[in-house]
């Protein structure tokens, strides 16, 4: 017998939803990196370089 009390009944739907979501993600293959990710990182690095450049030149 467990030392913990049983979970409240209103969490049953949430637990079932999380279990279904976990089972669904395990069946699908991981998504491949898209070109959008590469462009997002490139833009992020460019903006960061711009901010650092402005701060250095001040």
PQR file with spaces between the fields and no chain letter, atoms N, CA, C, O and H, PARSE charges and radii, in Angstrom:
ATOM       1  N    UNK     1       0.839   -1.185    0.000 -0.4000 1.5000
ATOM       2  CA   UNK     1       0.000    0.000    0.000 -0.0000 2.0000
ATOM       3  C    UNK     1       0.883    1.247    0.000  0.5500 1.7000
ATOM       4  O    UNK     1       1.880    1.321    0.718 -0.5500 1.4000
ATOM       5  N    UNK     2       0.503    2.203   -0.802 -0.4000 1.5000
ATOM       6  CA   UNK     2       1.300    3.412   -0.947 -0.0000 2.0000
ATOM       7  C    UNK     2       1.056    4.368    0.216  0.5500 1.7000
ATOM       8  O    UNK     2      -0.040    4.419    0.774 -0.5500 1.4000
ATOM       9  H    UNK     2      -0.307    2.143   -1.385  0.4000 1.0000
ATOM      10  N    UNK     3       2.084    5.118    0.569 -0.4000 1.5000
ATOM      11  CA   UNK     3       1.953    6.128    1.620 -0.0000 2.0000
ATOM      12  C    UNK     3       1.203    7.355    1.121  0.5500 1.7000
ATOM      13  O    UNK     3       0.696    8.142    1.922 -0.5500 1.4000
ATOM      14  H    UNK     3       2.974    5.077    0.115  0.4000 1.0000
ATOM      15  N    UNK     4       1.129    7.523   -0.189 -0.4000 1.5000
ATOM      16  CA   UNK     4       0.494    8.703   -0.769 -0.0000 2.0000
ATOM      17  C    UNK     4      -1.000    8.469   -0.957  0.5500 1.7000
ATOM      18  O    UNK     4      -1.418    7.356   -1.278 -0.5500 1.4000
ATOM      19  H    UNK     4       1.540    6.884   -0.839  0.4000 1.0000
ATOM      20  N    UNK     5      -1.807    9.507   -0.760 -0.4000 1.5000
ATOM      21  CA   UNK     5      -3.243    9.358   -1.017 -0.0000 2.0000
ATOM      22  C    UNK     5      -3.503    9.260   -2.515  0.5500 1.7000
ATOM      23  O    UNK     5      -2.654    9.668   -3.307 -0.5500 1.4000
ATOM      24  H    UNK     5      -1.467   10.411   -0.500  0.4000 1.0000
ATOM      25  N    UNK     6      -4.643    8.734   -2.920 -0.4000 1.5000
ATOM      26  CA   UNK     6      -4.942    8.663   -4.355 -0.0000 2.0000
ATOM      27  C    UNK     6      -5.082   10.068   -4.937  0.5500 1.7000
ATOM      28  O    UNK     6      -5.470   10.988   -4.217 -0.5500 1.4000
ATOM      29  H    UNK     6      -5.333    8.403   -2.277  0.4000 1.0000
ATOM      30  N    UNK     7      -4.777   10.255   -6.221 -0.4000 1.5000
ATOM      31  CA   UNK     7      -4.891   11.585   -6.820 -0.0000 2.0000
ATOM      32  C    UNK     7      -6.348   12.019   -6.882  0.5500 1.7000
ATOM      33  O    UNK     7      -7.244   11.176   -6.934 -0.5500 1.4000
ATOM      34  H    UNK     7      -4.462    9.508   -6.805  0.4000 1.0000
ATOM      35  N    UNK     8      -6.593   13.316   -6.878 -0.4000 1.5000
ATOM      36  CA   UNK     8      -7.976   13.791   -6.949 -0.0000 2.0000
ATOM      37  C    UNK     8      -8.625   13.386   -8.267  0.5500 1.7000
ATOM      38  O    UNK     8      -7.938   13.271   -9.282 -0.5500 1.4000
ATOM      39  H    UNK     8      -5.866   14.001   -6.836  0.4000 1.0000
ATOM      40  N    UNK     9      -9.936   13.169   -8.264 -0.4000 1.5000
ATOM      41  CA   UNK     9     -10.608   12.672   -9.471 -0.0000 2.0000
ATOM      42  C    UNK     9     -10.567   13.644  -10.642  0.5500 1.7000
ATOM      43  O    UNK     9     -10.646   13.214  -11.793 -0.5500 1.4000
ATOM      44  H    UNK     9     -10.494   13.263   -7.440  0.4000 1.0000
ATOM      45  N    UNK    10     -10.445   14.940  -10.381 -0.4000 1.5000
ATOM      46  CA   UNK    10     -10.470   15.898  -11.501 -0.0000 2.0000
ATOM      47  C    UNK    10      -9.177   15.899  -12.305  0.5500 1.7000
ATOM      48  O    UNK    10      -9.111   16.541  -13.353 -0.5500 1.4000
ATOM      49  H    UNK    10     -10.381   15.289   -9.447  0.4000 1.0000
ATOM      50  N    UNK    11      -8.140   15.192  -11.838 -0.4000 1.5000
ATOM      51  CA   UNK    11      -6.904   15.118  -12.609 -0.0000 2.0000
ATOM      52  C    UNK    11      -6.889   13.936  -13.572  0.5500 1.7000
ATOM      53  O    UNK    11      -5.947   13.793  -14.351 -0.5500 1.4000
ATOM      54  H    UNK    11      -8.193   14.670  -10.987  0.4000 1.0000
ATOM      55  N    UNK    12      -7.909   13.090  -13.534 -0.4000 1.5000
ATOM      56  CA   UNK    12      -7.917   11.891  -14.381 -0.0000 2.0000
ATOM      57  C    UNK    12      -7.910   12.264  -15.858  0.5500 1.7000
ATOM      58  O    UNK    12      -7.193   11.643  -16.643 -0.5500 1.4000
ATOM      59  H    UNK    12      -8.675   13.206  -12.901  0.4000 1.0000
ATOM      60  N    UNK    13      -8.686   13.258  -16.251 -0.4000 1.5000
ATOM      61  CA   UNK    13      -8.724   13.674  -17.652 -0.0000 2.0000
ATOM      62  C    UNK    13      -7.391   14.219  -18.107  0.5500 1.7000
ATOM      63  O    UNK    13      -6.942   13.935  -19.217 -0.5500 1.4000
ATOM      64  H    UNK    13      -9.268   13.763  -15.613  0.4000 1.0000
ATOM      65  N    UNK    14      -6.759   15.002  -17.255 -0.4000 1.5000
ATOM      66  CA   UNK    14      -5.455   15.570  -17.601 -0.0000 2.0000
ATOM      67  C    UNK    14      -4.411   14.471  -17.751  0.5500 1.7000
ATOM      68  O    UNK    14      -3.613   14.489  -18.688 -0.5500 1.4000
ATOM      69  H    UNK    14      -7.124   15.233  -16.353  0.4000 1.0000
ATOM      70  N    UNK    15      -4.419   13.500  -16.810 -0.4000 1.5000
ATOM      71  CA   UNK    15      -3.448   12.402  -16.901 -0.0000 2.0000
ATOM      72  C    UNK    15      -3.661   11.589  -18.168  0.5500 1.7000
ATOM      73  O    UNK    15      -2.695   11.182  -18.813 -0.5500 1.4000
ATOM      74  H    UNK    15      -5.068   13.486  -16.049  0.4000 1.0000
ATOM      75  N    UNK    16      -4.919   11.348  -18.532 -0.4000 1.5000
ATOM      76  CA   UNK    16      -5.210   10.594  -19.752 -0.0000 2.0000
ATOM      77  C    UNK    16      -4.753   11.371  -20.980  0.5500 1.7000
ATOM      78  O    UNK    16      -4.216   10.795  -21.927 -0.5500 1.4000
ATOM      79  H    UNK    16      -5.704   11.679  -18.008  0.4000 1.0000
ATOM      80  N    UNK    17      -4.971   12.686  -20.955 -0.4000 1.5000
ATOM      81  CA   UNK    17      -4.551   13.528  -22.084 -0.0000 2.0000
ATOM      82  C    UNK    17      -3.029   13.508  -22.223  0.5500 1.7000
ATOM      83  O    UNK    17      -2.512   13.401  -23.335 -0.5500 1.4000
ATOM      84  H    UNK    17      -5.407   13.154  -20.186  0.4000 1.0000
ATOM      85  N    UNK    18      -2.310   13.610  -21.105 -0.4000 1.5000
ATOM      86  CA   UNK    18      -0.855   13.588  -21.155 -0.0000 2.0000
ATOM      87  C    UNK    18      -0.342   12.229  -21.621  0.5500 1.7000
ATOM      88  O    UNK    18       0.627   12.160  -22.378 -0.5500 1.4000
ATOM      89  H    UNK    18      -2.731   13.697  -20.202  0.4000 1.0000
ATOM      90  N    UNK    19      -0.977   11.154  -21.179 -0.4000 1.5000
ATOM      91  CA   UNK    19      -0.562    9.816  -21.602 -0.0000 2.0000
ATOM      92  C    UNK    19      -0.782    9.638  -23.099  0.5500 1.7000
ATOM      93  O    UNK    19       0.055    9.054  -23.788 -0.5500 1.4000
ATOM      94  H    UNK    19      -1.764   11.210  -20.564  0.4000 1.0000
ATOM      95  N    UNK    20      -1.911   10.144  -23.603 -0.4000 1.5000
ATOM      96  CA   UNK    20      -2.188   10.042  -25.039 -0.0000 2.0000
ATOM      97  C    UNK    20      -1.190   10.871  -25.832  0.5500 1.7000
ATOM      98  O    UNK    20      -0.724   10.450  -26.891 -0.5500 1.4000
ATOM      99  H    UNK    20      -2.590   10.618  -23.044  0.4000 1.0000
ATOM     100  N    UNK    21      -0.863   12.050  -25.319 -0.4000 1.5000
ATOM     101  CA   UNK    21       0.093   12.920  -26.012 -0.0000 2.0000
ATOM     102  C    UNK    21       1.475   12.276  -26.045  0.5500 1.7000
ATOM     103  O    UNK    21       2.176   12.350  -27.054 -0.5500 1.4000
ATOM     104  H    UNK    21      -1.242   12.393  -24.459  0.4000 1.0000
ATOM     105  N    UNK    22       1.867   11.642  -24.934 -0.4000 1.5000
ATOM     106  CA   UNK    22       3.170   10.984  -24.873 -0.0000 2.0000
ATOM     107  C    UNK    22       3.221    9.815  -25.849  0.5500 1.7000
ATOM     108  O    UNK    22       4.218    9.632  -26.548 -0.5500 1.4000
ATOM     109  H    UNK    22       1.297   11.582  -24.114  0.4000 1.0000
ATOM     110  N    UNK    23       2.153    9.023  -25.901 -0.4000 1.5000
ATOM     111  CA   UNK    23       2.109    7.892  -26.823 -0.0000 2.0000
ATOM     112  C    UNK    23       2.152    8.379  -28.267  0.5500 1.7000
ATOM     113  O    UNK    23       2.771    7.747  -29.122 -0.5500 1.4000
ATOM     114  H    UNK    23       1.343    9.171  -25.333  0.4000 1.0000
ATOM     115  N    UNK    24       1.496    9.502  -28.534 -0.4000 1.5000
ATOM     116  CA   UNK    24       1.475   10.045  -29.898 -0.0000 2.0000
ATOM     117  C    UNK    24       2.856   10.531  -30.310  0.5500 1.7000
ATOM     118  O    UNK    24       3.272   10.307  -31.446 -0.5500 1.4000
ATOM     119  H    UNK    24       0.993   10.016  -27.839  0.4000 1.0000
ATOM     120  N    UNK    25       3.579   11.195  -29.405 -0.4000 1.5000
ATOM     121  CA   UNK    25       4.898   11.713  -29.750 -0.0000 2.0000
ATOM     122  C    UNK    25       5.911   10.594  -29.896  0.5500 1.7000
ATOM     123  O    UNK    25       6.875   10.734  -30.649 -0.5500 1.4000
ATOM     124  H    UNK    25       3.241   11.378  -28.481  0.4000 1.0000
ATOM     125  N    UNK    26       5.716    9.474  -29.186 -0.4000 1.5000
ATOM     126  CA   UNK    26       6.650    8.358  -29.316 -0.0000 2.0000
ATOM     127  C    UNK    26       6.499    7.665  -30.663  0.5500 1.7000
ATOM     128  O    UNK    26       7.465    7.099  -31.175 -0.5500 1.4000
ATOM     129  H    UNK    26       4.933    9.360  -28.574  0.4000 1.0000
ATOM     130  N    UNK    27       5.312    7.700  -31.242 -0.4000 1.5000
ATOM     131  CA   UNK    27       5.082    7.016  -32.512 -0.0000 2.0000
ATOM     132  C    UNK    27       5.584    7.830  -33.702  0.5500 1.7000
ATOM     133  O    UNK    27       6.016    7.258  -34.703 -0.5500 1.4000
ATOM     134  H    UNK    27       4.527    8.160  -30.826  0.4000 1.0000
ATOM     135  N    UNK    28       5.533    9.143  -33.604 -0.4000 1.5000
ATOM     136  CA   UNK    28       5.947    9.976  -34.733 -0.0000 2.0000
ATOM     137  C    UNK    28       7.460   10.087  -34.754  0.5500 1.7000
ATOM     138  O    UNK    28       8.110   10.085  -33.708 -0.5500 1.4000
ATOM     139  H    UNK    28       5.182    9.607  -32.791  0.4000 1.0000
ATOM     140  N    UNK    29       8.006   10.182  -35.941 -0.4000 1.5000
ATOM     141  CA   UNK    29       9.442   10.351  -36.062 -0.0000 2.0000
ATOM     142  C    UNK    29       9.792   11.804  -35.755  0.5500 1.7000
ATOM     143  O    UNK    29       8.971   12.695  -35.974 -0.5500 1.4000
ATOM     144  H    UNK    29       7.477   10.184  -36.790  0.4000 1.0000
ATOM     145  N    UNK    30      10.990   12.052  -35.254 -0.4000 1.5000
ATOM     146  CA   UNK    30      11.357   13.434  -34.943 -0.0000 2.0000
ATOM     147  C    UNK    30      11.404   14.276  -36.216  0.5500 1.7000
ATOM     148  O    UNK    30      11.877   13.804  -37.250 -0.5500 1.4000
ATOM     149  H    UNK    30      11.657   11.328  -35.075  0.4000 1.0000
ATOM     150  N    UNK    31      10.925   15.503  -36.154 -0.4000 1.5000
ATOM     151  CA   UNK    31      10.921   16.343  -37.359 -0.0000 2.0000
ATOM     152  C    UNK    31      12.336   16.719  -37.771  0.5500 1.7000
ATOM     153  O    UNK    31      13.217   16.918  -36.934 -0.5500 1.4000
ATOM     154  H    UNK    31      10.540   15.886  -35.314  0.4000 1.0000
ATOM     155  N    UNK    32      12.528   16.809  -39.065 -0.4000 1.5000
ATOM     156  CA   UNK    32      13.835   17.211  -39.560 -0.0000 2.0000
ATOM     157  C    UNK    32      14.005   18.709  -39.395  0.5500 1.7000
ATOM     158  O    UNK    32      13.033   19.462  -39.342 -0.5500 1.4000
ATOM     159  H    UNK    32      11.812   16.647  -39.744  0.4000 1.0000
ATOM     160  N    UNK    33      15.252   19.122  -39.316 -0.4000 1.5000
ATOM     161  CA   UNK    33      15.526   20.555  -39.234 -0.0000 2.0000
ATOM     162  C    UNK    33      15.139   21.195  -40.558  0.5500 1.7000
ATOM     163  O    UNK    33      15.555   20.746  -41.625 -0.5500 1.4000
ATOM     164  H    UNK    33      16.042   18.510  -39.359  0.4000 1.0000
ATOM     165  N    UNK    34      14.355   22.225  -40.476 -0.4000 1.5000
ATOM     166  CA   UNK    34      13.947   22.902  -41.701 -0.0000 2.0000
ATOM     167  C    UNK    34      14.910   24.044  -41.993  0.5500 1.7000
ATOM     168  O    UNK    34      15.714   24.433  -41.145 -0.5500 1.4000
ATOM     169  H    UNK    34      14.017   22.590  -39.609  0.4000 1.0000
ATOM     170  N    UNK    35      14.814   24.564  -43.188 -0.4000 1.5000
ATOM     171  CA   UNK    35      15.661   25.698  -43.538 -0.0000 2.0000
ATOM     172  C    UNK    35      15.276   26.928  -42.746  0.5500 1.7000
ATOM     173  O    UNK    35      16.099   27.822  -42.551 -0.5500 1.4000
ATOM     174  H    UNK    35      14.161   24.249  -43.876  0.4000 1.0000
ATOM     175  N    UNK    36      14.033   26.985  -42.286 -0.4000 1.5000
ATOM     176  CA   UNK    36      13.588   28.118  -41.483 -0.0000 2.0000
ATOM     177  C    UNK    36      14.395   28.249  -40.204  0.5500 1.7000
ATOM     178  O    UNK    36      14.681   29.361  -39.759 -0.5500 1.4000
ATOM     179  H    UNK    36      13.365   26.258  -42.444  0.4000 1.0000
ATOM     180  N    UNK    37      14.765   27.115  -39.606 -0.4000 1.5000
ATOM     181  CA   UNK    37      15.570   27.161  -38.387 -0.0000 2.0000
ATOM     182  C    UNK    37      16.920   27.808  -38.665  0.5500 1.7000
ATOM     183  O    UNK    37      17.416   28.602  -37.866 -0.5500 1.4000
ATOM     184  H    UNK    37      14.532   26.212  -39.967  0.4000 1.0000
ATOM     185  N    UNK    38      17.507   27.462  -39.801 -0.4000 1.5000
ATOM     186  CA   UNK    38      18.803   28.028  -40.152 -0.0000 2.0000
ATOM     187  C    UNK    38      18.692   29.540  -40.334  0.5500 1.7000
ATOM     188  O    UNK    38      19.546   30.289  -39.861 -0.5500 1.4000
ATOM     189  H    UNK    38      17.104   26.817  -40.450  0.4000 1.0000
ATOM     190  N    UNK    39      17.646   29.984  -41.014 -0.4000 1.5000
ATOM     191  CA   UNK    39      17.458   31.426  -41.225 -0.0000 2.0000
ATOM     192  C    UNK    39      17.171   32.140  -39.915  0.5500 1.7000
ATOM     193  O    UNK    39      17.639   33.260  -39.708 -0.5500 1.4000
ATOM     194  H    UNK    39      16.952   29.375  -41.399  0.4000 1.0000
ATOM     195  N    UNK    40      16.408   31.512  -39.026 -0.4000 1.5000
ATOM     196  CA   UNK    40      16.136   32.135  -37.727 -0.0000 2.0000
ATOM     197  C    UNK    40      17.429   32.350  -36.950  0.5500 1.7000
ATOM     198  O    UNK    40      17.634   33.414  -36.365 -0.5500 1.4000
ATOM     199  H    UNK    40      16.028   30.602  -39.194  0.4000 1.0000
ATOM     200  N    UNK    41      18.301   31.345  -36.941 -0.4000 1.5000
ATOM     201  CA   UNK    41      19.571   31.491  -36.232 -0.0000 2.0000
ATOM     202  C    UNK    41      20.440   32.544  -36.896  0.5500 1.7000
ATOM     203  O    UNK    41      21.107   33.319  -36.211 -0.5500 1.4000
ATOM     204  H    UNK    41      18.135   30.481  -37.416  0.4000 1.0000
ATOM     205  N    UNK    42      20.439   32.580  -38.229 -0.4000 1.5000
ATOM     206  CA   UNK    42      21.245   33.569  -38.943 -0.0000 2.0000
ATOM     207  C    UNK    42      20.781   34.981  -38.613  0.5500 1.7000
ATOM     208  O    UNK    42      21.603   35.864  -38.365 -0.5500 1.4000
ATOM     209  H    UNK    42      19.897   31.951  -38.785  0.4000 1.0000
ATOM     210  N    UNK    43      19.470   35.198  -38.610 -0.4000 1.5000
ATOM     211  CA   UNK    43      18.920   36.517  -38.285 -0.0000 2.0000
ATOM     212  C    UNK    43      19.221   36.869  -36.828  0.5500 1.7000
ATOM     213  O    UNK    43      19.568   38.010  -36.519 -0.5500 1.4000
ATOM     214  H    UNK    43      18.802   34.481  -38.812  0.4000 1.0000
ATOM     215  N    UNK    44      19.088   35.893  -35.941 -0.4000 1.5000
ATOM     216  CA   UNK    44      19.370   36.134  -34.528 -0.0000 2.0000
ATOM     217  C    UNK    44      20.824   36.540  -34.317  0.5500 1.7000
ATOM     218  O    UNK    44      21.105   37.479  -33.572 -0.5500 1.4000
ATOM     219  H    UNK    44      18.807   34.967  -36.191  0.4000 1.0000
ATOM     220  N    UNK    45      21.736   35.846  -34.962 -0.4000 1.5000
ATOM     221  CA   UNK    45      23.159   36.163  -34.835 -0.0000 2.0000
ATOM     222  C    UNK    45      23.452   37.533  -35.429  0.5500 1.7000
ATOM     223  O    UNK    45      24.237   38.294  -34.864 -0.5500 1.4000
ATOM     224  H    UNK    45      21.507   35.083  -35.567  0.4000 1.0000
ATOM     225  N    UNK    46      22.829   37.861  -36.567 -0.4000 1.5000
ATOM     226  CA   UNK    46      23.043   39.167  -37.187 -0.0000 2.0000
ATOM     227  C    UNK    46      22.546   40.289  -36.278  0.5500 1.7000
ATOM     228  O    UNK    46      23.222   41.306  -36.124 -0.5500 1.4000
ATOM     229  H    UNK    46      22.192   37.242  -37.026  0.4000 1.0000
ATOM     230  N    UNK    47      21.376   40.112  -35.681 -0.4000 1.5000
ATOM     231  CA   UNK    47      20.852   41.137  -34.772 -0.0000 2.0000
ATOM     232  C    UNK    47      21.729   41.276  -33.532  0.5500 1.7000
ATOM     233  O    UNK    47      21.971   42.386  -33.059 -0.5500 1.4000
ATOM     234  H    UNK    47      20.827   39.285  -35.807  0.4000 1.0000
ATOM     235  N    UNK    48      22.197   40.165  -33.017 -0.4000 1.5000
ATOM     236  CA   UNK    48      23.076   40.209  -31.859 -0.0000 2.0000
ATOM     237  C    UNK    48      24.378   40.930  -32.196  0.5500 1.7000
ATOM     238  O    UNK    48      24.872   41.727  -31.397 -0.5500 1.4000
ATOM     239  H    UNK    48      22.001   39.263  -33.402  0.4000 1.0000
ATOM     240  N    UNK    49      24.934   40.656  -33.369 -0.4000 1.5000
ATOM     241  CA   UNK    49      26.154   41.333  -33.801 -0.0000 2.0000
ATOM     242  C    UNK    49      25.908   42.830  -33.964  0.5500 1.7000
ATOM     243  O    UNK    49      26.769   43.641  -33.624 -0.5500 1.4000
ATOM     244  H    UNK    49      24.533   40.008  -34.018  0.4000 1.0000
ATOM     245  N    UNK    50      24.744   43.197  -34.479 -0.4000 1.5000
ATOM     246  CA   UNK    50      24.401   44.609  -34.644 -0.0000 2.0000
ATOM     247  C    UNK    50      24.313   45.302  -33.286  0.5500 1.7000
ATOM     248  O    UNK    50      24.840   46.402  -33.118 -0.5500 1.4000
ATOM     249  H    UNK    50      24.045   42.538  -34.756  0.4000 1.0000
ATOM     250  N    UNK    51      23.659   44.676  -32.327 -0.4000 1.5000
ATOM     251  CA   UNK    51      23.532   45.265  -30.989 -0.0000 2.0000
ATOM     252  C    UNK    51      24.904   45.412  -30.336  0.5500 1.7000
ATOM     253  O    UNK    51      25.208   46.454  -29.756 -0.5500 1.4000
ATOM     254  H    UNK    51      23.231   43.783  -32.464  0.4000 1.0000
ATOM     255  N    UNK    52      25.725   44.383  -30.428 -0.4000 1.5000
ATOM     256  CA   UNK    52      27.065   44.446  -29.846 -0.0000 2.0000
ATOM     257  C    UNK    52      27.881   45.529  -30.538  0.5500 1.7000
ATOM     258  O    UNK    52      28.610   46.271  -29.880 -0.5500 1.4000
ATOM     259  H    UNK    52      25.479   43.536  -30.900  0.4000 1.0000
ATOM     260  N    UNK    53      27.767   45.626  -31.866 -0.4000 1.5000
ATOM     261  CA   UNK    53      28.487   46.666  -32.604 -0.0000 2.0000
ATOM     262  C    UNK    53      28.068   48.060  -32.181  0.5500 1.7000
ATOM     263  O    UNK    53      28.919   48.935  -32.019 -0.5500 1.4000
ATOM     264  H    UNK    53      27.175   45.023  -32.401  0.4000 1.0000
ATOM     265  N    UNK    54      26.785   48.283  -32.001 -0.4000 1.5000
ATOM     266  CA   UNK    54      26.297   49.601  -31.575 -0.0000 2.0000
ATOM     267  C    UNK    54      26.795   49.918  -30.169  0.5500 1.7000
ATOM     268  O    UNK    54      27.203   51.048  -29.898 -0.5500 1.4000
ATOM     269  H    UNK    54      26.094   47.572  -32.132  0.4000 1.0000
ATOM     270  N    UNK    55      26.767   48.942  -29.280 -0.4000 1.5000
ATOM     271  CA   UNK    55      27.237   49.181  -27.916 -0.0000 2.0000
ATOM     272  C    UNK    55      28.737   49.458  -27.875  0.5500 1.7000
ATOM     273  O    UNK    55      29.190   50.274  -27.073 -0.5500 1.4000
ATOM     274  H    UNK    55      26.436   48.024  -29.499  0.4000 1.0000
ATOM     275  N    UNK    56      29.502   48.798  -28.718 -0.4000 1.5000
ATOM     276  CA   UNK    56      30.948   49.007  -28.743 -0.0000 2.0000
ATOM     277  C    UNK    56      31.270   50.388  -29.302  0.5500 1.7000
ATOM     278  O    UNK    56      32.177   51.057  -28.807 -0.5500 1.4000
ATOM     279  H    UNK    56      29.134   48.134  -29.369  0.4000 1.0000
ATOM     280  N    UNK    57      30.546   50.818  -30.315 -0.4000 1.5000
ATOM     281  CA   UNK    57      30.828   52.106  -30.950 -0.0000 2.0000
ATOM     282  C    UNK    57      30.349   53.292  -30.118  0.5500 1.7000
ATOM     283  O    UNK    57      30.777   54.420  -30.365 -0.5500 1.4000
ATOM     284  H    UNK    57      29.809   50.274  -30.716  0.4000 1.0000
ATOM     285  N    UNK    58      29.486   53.072  -29.155 -0.4000 1.5000
ATOM     286  CA   UNK    58      28.997   54.188  -28.325 -0.0000 2.0000
ATOM     287  C    UNK    58      30.069   54.740  -27.482  0.5500 1.7000
ATOM     288  O    UNK    58      29.834   55.681  -26.723 -0.5500 1.4000
ATOM     289  H    UNK    58      29.138   52.156  -28.954  0.4000 1.0000
